[in-house]
Amino acid sequence: MGKNVYSSETKWAVVKDKMSGQLTTREIMEKHGIKNKTQIETWMKWYQANEIHRFDQPIGKQYSYGHGPEFESELEKKERQNSHLKMENDILKKYLEIKEELKKG
């Protein structure tokens, strides 16, 4: 039985769903095809510790120098950073929406 490999986009989508609070962990697992709830917990720890470079790590690769994979070009690196910031911004917007809804309710 091999290890499951999840794309960076899947990891970010799981974090976004988890932060929204609208789905249970089981529902998130079914929606994204995640096999084990500890995987979601790991991604949430990375996000909360601001270790977002880890979302791009292949299995078994623990980057330390430069905190991430080597990119072919500076443009590729900037595009990846921009993509991460957009996803993080979406998560924070959703969090603020939920916070406001809870204040009203």
Z-matrix of the N, CA and C atoms (Angstrom, degrees):
N
C 1 1.446
C 2 1.524 1 108.78
N 3 1.332 2 118.24 1 120.94
C 4 1.454 3 122.31 2 -177.06
C 5 1.514 4 112.53 3 -87.18
N 6 1.307 5 114.46 4 171.58
C 7 1.454 6 120.22 5 178.55
C 8 1.520 7 109.75 6 -80.85
N 9 1.317 8 115.18 7 147.66
C 10 1.456 9 120.81 8 177.27
C 11 1.522 10 108.93 9 -81.87
N 12 1.316 11 115.49 10 139.90
C 13 1.453 12 121.00 11 178.10
C 14 1.523 13 107.70 12 -117.00
N 15 1.319 14 116.60 13 124.66
C 16 1.462 15 121.87 14 -179.86
C 17 1.520 16 109.19 15 -115.36
N 18 1.310 17 116.20 16 139.81
C 19 1.461 18 120.96 17 -179.83
C 20 1.523 19 110.09 18 -71.38
N 21 1.312 20 114.57 19 161.17
C 22 1.459 21 120.92 20 176.33
C 23 1.531 22 109.89 21 -59.17
N 24 1.321 23 116.42 22 -39.03
C 25 1.462 24 120.69 23 -179.76
C 26 1.521 25 111.30 24 -63.23
N 27 1.334 26 117.15 25 -39.51
C 28 1.458 27 120.89 26 177.91
C 29 1.525 28 110.11 27 -64.86
N 30 1.317 29 116.59 28 -43.58
C 31 1.470 30 120.76 29 180.00
C 32 1.529 31 110.63 30 -60.08
N 33 1.340 32 116.09 31 -45.25
C 34 1.465 33 120.00 32 179.24
C 35 1.526 34 111.32 33 -65.75
N 36 1.333 35 117.45 34 -39.16
C 37 1.462 36 120.88 35 179.12
C 38 1.532 37 110.50 36 -63.55
N 39 1.330 38 116.49 37 -39.20
C 40 1.465 39 120.87 38 178.27
C 41 1.530 40 110.17 39 -64.51
N 42 1.327 41 117.06 40 -45.17
C 43 1.471 42 120.73 41 178.89
C 44 1.531 43 109.75 42 -61.18
N 45 1.314 44 116.47 43 -43.65
C 46 1.464 45 120.81 44 179.83
C 47 1.529 46 110.73 45 -61.35
N 48 1.330 47 117.32 46 -45.82
C 49 1.466 48 121.03 47 178.50
C 50 1.519 49 111.29 48 -63.18
N 51 1.318 50 116.50 49 -41.08
C 52 1.461 51 120.77 50 -179.41
C 53 1.536 52 110.45 51 -65.38
N 54 1.331 53 116.51 52 -42.12
C 55 1.464 54 120.87 53 -179.33
C 56 1.529 55 111.69 54 -67.72
N 57 1.323 56 116.78 55 -29.86
C 58 1.468 57 119.51 56 -179.29
C 59 1.526 58 111.43 57 -67.08
N 60 1.339 59 115.75 58 -29.41
C 61 1.454 60 120.02 59 178.98
C 62 1.522 61 113.90 60 74.67
N 63 1.319 62 117.64 61 6.60
C 64 1.462 63 120.77 62 -176.93
C 65 1.528 64 113.13 63 -88.66
N 66 1.324 65 117.11 64 -15.94
C 67 1.462 66 121.51 65 179.45
C 68 1.522 67 109.93 66 -121.33
N 69 1.321 68 115.79 67 146.89
C 70 1.458 69 119.48 68 174.29
C 71 1.530 70 108.31 69 -77.14
N 72 1.311 71 116.18 70 165.83
C 73 1.465 72 120.27 71 177.78
C 74 1.522 73 110.01 72 -59.50
N 75 1.321 74 117.56 73 -40.70
C 76 1.468 75 121.45 74 178.94
C 77 1.525 76 110.69 75 -61.72
N 78 1.324 77 117.72 76 -42.59
C 79 1.465 78 121.30 77 179.33
C 80 1.526 79 111.39 78 -65.18
N 81 1.329 80 116.05 79 -39.23
C 82 1.468 81 120.43 80 177.38
C 83 1.524 82 109.74 81 -63.93
N 84 1.325 83 116.50 82 -42.58
C 85 1.468 84 120.43 83 179.10
C 86 1.532 85 110.83 84 -59.88
N 87 1.317 86 116.73 85 -43.88
C 88 1.461 87 120.74 86 179.89
C 89 1.530 88 111.09 87 -67.73
N 90 1.318 89 116.83 88 -42.68
C 91 1.468 90 121.72 89 -177.97
C 92 1.525 91 111.94 90 -61.00
N 93 1.344 92 117.01 91 -40.93
C 94 1.464 93 121.39 92 -173.47
C 95 1.531 94 113.77 93 -106.14
N 96 1.325 95 117.20 94 -0.08
C 97 1.458 96 120.33 95 178.45
C 98 1.519 97 113.65 96 71.66
N 99 1.322 98 116.83 97 34.01
C 100 1.461 99 122.20 98 179.27
C 101 1.529 100 107.66 99 -85.19
N 102 1.321 101 116.51 100 133.12
C 103 1.467 102 121.00 101 -174.07
C 104 1.531 103 114.02 102 -84.45
N 105 1.342 104 117.69 103 -27.89
C 106 1.453 105 120.21 104 -172.40
C 107 1.524 106 110.35 105 -139.49
N 108 1.325 107 116.70 106 134.95
C 109 1.464 108 120.27 107 -177.95
C 110 1.534 109 112.44 108 -65.71
N 111 1.338 110 117.28 109 -24.85
C 112 1.466 111 118.63 110 179.31
C 113 1.525 112 111.33 111 -66.28
N 114 1.330 113 116.73 112 -24.21
C 115 1.463 114 119.75 113 176.69
C 116 1.524 115 110.01 114 -64.85
N 117 1.319 116 116.27 115 -42.69
C 118 1.462 117 121.19 116 177.99
C 119 1.521 118 109.74 117 -64.61
N 120 1.323 119 116.75 118 -42.57
C 121 1.470 120 120.33 119 178.48
C 122 1.521 121 111.10 120 -59.98
N 123 1.325 122 116.82 121 -39.61
C 124 1.466 123 120.98 122 178.93
C 125 1.518 124 110.64 123 -63.20
N 126 1.328 125 116.92 124 -46.96
C 127 1.465 126 120.08 125 -179.85
C 128 1.527 127 111.54 126 -63.31
N 129 1.333 128 116.61 127 -36.89
C 130 1.468 129 119.95 128 177.81
C 131 1.524 130 110.57 129 -66.33
N 132 1.331 131 117.50 130 -38.41
C 133 1.472 132 120.48 131 176.95
C 134 1.522 133 110.38 132 -62.78
N 135 1.336 134 116.48 133 -43.57
C 136 1.464 135 120.26 134 178.81
C 137 1.525 136 110.01 135 -60.38
N 138 1.327 137 116.33 136 -45.33
C 139 1.467 138 120.28 137 -178.84
C 140 1.528 139 110.45 138 -63.37
N 141 1.310 140 117.38 139 -47.15
C 142 1.464 141 121.37 140 -177.35
C 143 1.526 142 112.11 141 -67.13
N 144 1.328 143 116.92 142 -28.05
C 145 1.468 144 121.16 143 177.97
C 146 1.530 145 111.49 144 -89.51
N 147 1.335 146 116.71 145 6.10
C 148 1.468 147 123.00 146 -179.47
C 149 1.530 148 111.77 147 57.90
N 150 1.314 149 115.97 148 38.25
C 151 1.464 150 122.17 149 177.04
C 152 1.526 151 109.10 150 -103.10
N 153 1.331 152 115.72 151 51.12
C 154 1.463 153 120.10 152 -173.34
C 155 1.522 154 113.10 153 -67.61
N 156 1.328 155 117.29 154 -18.47
C 157 1.466 156 119.10 155 176.45
C 158 1.527 157 111.24 156 -62.01
N 159 1.329 158 116.77 157 -22.29
C 160 1.462 159 121.02 158 -177.78
C 161 1.527 160 112.70 159 -71.79
N 162 1.330 161 117.55 160 -18.13
C 163 1.455 162 120.44 161 179.81
C 164 1.530 163 111.48 162 -65.91
N 165 1.318 164 117.92 163 -19.99
C 166 1.462 165 122.13 164 -179.83
C 167 1.524 166 113.18 165 -99.17
N 168 1.313 167 118.31 166 -2.45
C 169 1.465 168 121.01 167 -176.60
C 170 1.519 169 111.58 168 -72.03
N 171 1.316 170 117.45 169 131.75
C 172 1.464 171 118.65 170 171.01
C 173 1.532 172 109.32 171 -70.67
N 174 1.312 173 116.60 172 163.15
C 175 1.470 174 120.75 173 179.20
C 176 1.521 175 109.64 174 -57.23
N 177 1.325 176 115.56 175 132.98
C 178 1.456 177 121.03 176 175.58
C 179 1.515 178 114.88 177 83.77
N 180 1.331 179 117.73 178 -3.27
C 181 1.469 180 120.88 179 -179.67
C 182 1.523 181 109.22 180 -103.57
N 183 1.296 182 116.17 181 118.03
C 184 1.455 183 121.26 182 177.41
C 185 1.525 184 108.10 183 -113.63
N 186 1.309 185 115.38 184 98.10
C 187 1.455 186 119.70 185 -177.88
C 188 1.517 187 111.13 186 -75.88
N 189 1.298 188 116.37 187 138.27
C 190 1.457 189 119.68 188 173.50
C 191 1.522 190 109.31 189 -123.95
N 192 1.302 191 117.83 190 -56.92
C 193 1.454 192 120.28 191 -179.34
C 194 1.521 193 109.36 192 -68.40
N 195 1.318 194 117.04 193 119.90
C 196 1.449 195 120.95 194 -179.84
C 197 1.518 196 114.12 195 78.97
N 198 1.311 197 117.87 196 -6.59
C 199 1.464 198 123.54 197 177.83
C 200 1.513 199 113.28 198 51.65
N 201 1.291 200 118.46 199 53.82
C 202 1.447 201 119.73 200 173.72
C 203 1.503 202 112.01 201 156.54
N 204 1.328 203 114.95 202 177.13
C 205 1.462 204 119.54 203 -178.58
C 206 1.519 205 111.03 204 -70.61
N 207 1.290 206 114.59 205 158.50
C 208 1.461 207 119.41 206 174.45
C 209 1.521 208 108.13 207 -75.81
N 210 1.314 209 116.76 208 130.50
C 211 1.451 210 120.85 209 179.76
C 212 1.515 211 109.46 210 -96.75
N 213 1.322 212 115.14 211 151.37
C 214 1.451 213 119.82 212 -178.88
C 215 1.526 214 111.56 213 -66.61
N 216 1.320 215 116.62 214 -32.39
C 217 1.461 216 119.28 215 -179.03
C 218 1.523 217 109.80 216 -146.43
N 219 1.309 218 114.85 217 164.50
C 220 1.459 219 120.55 218 177.18
C 221 1.530 220 109.80 219 -65.56
N 222 1.325 221 117.04 220 -35.11
C 223 1.460 222 121.38 221 179.04
C 224 1.534 223 110.63 222 -63.24
N 225 1.325 224 116.82 223 -43.13
C 226 1.465 225 121.11 224 178.18
C 227 1.533 226 110.06 225 -60.78
N 228 1.315 227 116.55 226 -42.10
C 229 1.465 228 121.19 227 179.35
C 230 1.528 229 110.21 228 -62.79
N 231 1.325 230 117.42 229 -44.73
C 232 1.468 231 121.73 230 -179.53
C 233 1.525 232 110.97 231 -66.19
N 234 1.332 233 116.85 232 -38.41
C 235 1.463 234 120.15 233 178.52
C 236 1.517 235 110.80 234 -64.24
N 237 1.313 236 117.23 235 -40.76
C 238 1.468 237 121.66 236 179.30
C 239 1.528 238 110.19 237 -66.27
N 240 1.329 239 116.81 238 -43.06
C 241 1.466 240 120.18 239 178.10
C 242 1.528 241 110.32 240 -62.83
N 243 1.334 242 116.37 241 -41.71
C 244 1.455 243 121.27 242 179.23
C 245 1.522 244 110.59 243 -62.07
N 246 1.324 245 116.86 244 -42.27
C 247 1.460 246 121.74 245 178.45
C 248 1.529 247 110.65 246 -61.60
N 249 1.323 248 116.81 247 -44.07
C 250 1.476 249 120.48 248 178.62
C 251 1.519 250 111.15 249 -62.71
N 252 1.314 251 116.66 250 -43.14
C 253 1.466 252 119.91 251 -179.04
C 254 1.524 253 111.29 252 -65.21
N 255 1.322 254 117.18 253 -37.87
C 256 1.462 255 120.15 254 177.22
C 257 1.525 256 110.63 255 -63.36
N 258 1.335 257 116.80 256 -44.22
C 259 1.457 258 120.20 257 178.90
C 260 1.522 259 111.08 258 -63.83
N 261 1.308 260 116.35 259 -42.34
C 262 1.458 261 120.40 260 179.60
C 263 1.534 262 109.99 261 -64.49
N 264 1.310 263 116.79 262 -40.00
C 265 1.456 264 121.66 263 177.96
C 266 1.529 265 110.77 264 -61.78
N 267 1.331 266 117.57 265 -42.36
C 268 1.461 267 121.75 266 177.20
C 269 1.523 268 110.94 267 -60.70
N 270 1.326 269 115.95 268 -42.01
C 271 1.470 270 120.38 269 179.77
C 272 1.525 271 110.05 270 -63.82
N 273 1.315 272 117.46 271 -44.43
C 274 1.461 273 121.05 272 -178.97
C 275 1.531 274 111.48 273 -66.46
N 276 1.327 275 117.38 274 -38.43
C 277 1.466 276 120.63 275 176.57
C 278 1.520 277 110.19 276 -60.89
N 279 1.329 278 116.71 277 -44.94
C 280 1.462 279 121.06 278 -179.90
C 281 1.528 280 110.20 279 -63.16
N 282 1.320 281 116.43 280 -41.24
C 283 1.463 282 120.51 281 178.02
C 284 1.530 283 110.75 282 -59.66
N 285 1.330 284 117.20 283 -45.13
C 286 1.469 285 120.90 284 -179.77
C 287 1.531 286 111.32 285 -65.22
N 288 1.336 287 116.97 286 -37.63
C 289 1.466 288 120.20 287 176.37
C 290 1.521 289 110.71 288 -60.94
N 291 1.309 290 116.53 289 -46.27
C 292 1.464 291 121.14 290 -179.66
C 293 1.522 292 110.41 291 -64.20
N 294 1.321 293 116.42 292 -41.56
C 295 1.468 294 121.06 293 179.22
C 296 1.530 295 110.69 294 -59.68
N 297 1.339 296 117.12 295 -43.93
C 298 1.457 297 121.55 296 179.00
C 299 1.530 298 110.93 297 -65.60
N 300 1.336 299 117.62 298 -40.64
C 301 1.449 300 121.49 299 178.29
C 302 1.537 301 110.98 300 -61.63
N 303 1.325 302 116.21 301 -39.89
C 304 1.461 303 120.13 302 179.59
C 305 1.521 304 111.54 303 -68.41
N 306 1.315 305 117.86 304 -34.89
C 307 1.465 306 121.27 305 177.39
C 308 1.531 307 110.89 306 -64.23
N 309 1.339 308 115.59 307 -40.48
C 310 1.474 309 120.81 308 -178.40
C 311 1.510 310 111.79 309 -71.38
N 312 1.333 311 115.21 310 -37.50
C 313 1.461 312 120.47 311 -172.27
C 314 1.464 313 113.98 312 -84.93
